[in-house]
């Protein structure tokens, strides 16, 4: 199971990295360049990995709780399957992978939220407008 878990976590992190990189091609707290009189931010792997580490540290203590909550949700799905006479063995893979890897989605959302919050903060500062950043 360990190699499968490692491959799943690494592929999850690579997908998160490329998704963040695709959505936010320029991101950094420190690296700023002036282009045509406007401030532009460049992608910083350091900022991304610091944010990822921070989110991982927040996930670690609640991982068992999230796994139990996901399992509890599958209890109702399994009951529904039984009432509808659908074979519950079809749920074996979703329950296994959902419980084991489902809490990682919390980290995915947390990292993306951190990036969006940073962009909103930066957009407000650059635009000088606290209210008109809904496009960020």
N, C-alpha and C positions, 0 to 999 in steps of 0.2 A: 504493500500500500504506500510506502514512503516514496518511491520513485513517482508513482502516479500523482500523489499530493504535491510533490515538488514541481512536476511538469505543469500541473494545473495552476499552481500559484505563480510560477514564472510566466506562463502564458497570459494569465490575468493581469499581471503587472506590466507586461509588454503592451497588451491591449490598452490599458489605462494610460500608459505613457504616450502611445501614438494618438489616442483619442484627445488627450490634453494638448498634445503638440499640434494636432490638426485644427482644433478649435481655437487655440491660442498660440499662433506661431511666434508671437513676440511676448515674452514674459520674463521679468526679472525685478528684483528689488533694487539692485545696485547698478547694473549696466545700462546706462542711458547714453544715447547719442543724439546729437542734433542733426536733423535732416530738414532742409528747407524751412528752418525756423520752428519746426515742431518737434516735440519730444517724442522719441520712439523707444520702445523697450525691446530688448533682445531676450530670446529664450535663455533661461538659466537652468541647467540640469540640477545645479546645487539647490536652487529654490524648490524645484519639483521634488527632489529626494528628501529635503528637510520637511516639506509638507507631508510627504508620504510617510516618513518616519513618525511624525507627530500624530498623524491619523492612525497609524498602526499601534502606537502606544495607547491611544484612546480605545481602540478596538480590543486589544488583548484582554483586559479584565472583563469585558462584557461579551466576549465571544461565546462562552458556554450558555449564557442567558439567551442570546440571539438564536443559537442552535436549538434550544428548547422551545422557544417561541415558534420557530419555523416547523419543528416537529409537531407541536401542538396544532398548528394550522393544517398540517397534513392529516391529523387525526380526523378532522371534519371532512376533508376531501375523501379519505378512505371510507368513512361512514356513508358519504354520498354515493360512492362507487358501489358499496354493498347494497344500498337501497335500490339502486338502479340495475342491479345484477350485472355489473361490469366487473370483470376479473381484477381483483386488487393487486395481483402480481404485476400489472402494468405500472403500478406506482413504485415498484422497488427502486428503479433507477432514479426517478425524480426525488424520492424521499432521501435516498442515500446521498446523491450529489447536492440536493437542496440543503440538507442539514449540514453537510460537511463544508461546502463552499459558499452557501448562501450568505453567511455573515460577512464574507469578503465584499459583497455588494455594498455593505455599510461603508467600508473603506473607500470604495469607488465613489460613492455619492459624497462622502466627506471631503475627499481630495478635490473633486470637481467644485463643490461648494466653496472650498477655500480659495480656489483659483478665481471663481466668479466674484466672491467677496473682495478679493484683492483688486480685480479689474474695476469693480464698481467704485471702490475707494479711490483708485488712481484716476478713473474717468471723472469723478466729481472734482477732484483736485485740478485736473487738467482743464476741464470745462468751466470750472468756477461756478457750477450750478449743482445744488444739492438735490433737485427734484427731477431733472430731465436726464436720467440715466437708465430708462427702462429698456433701451436697446442693448445694454450691456448684459 
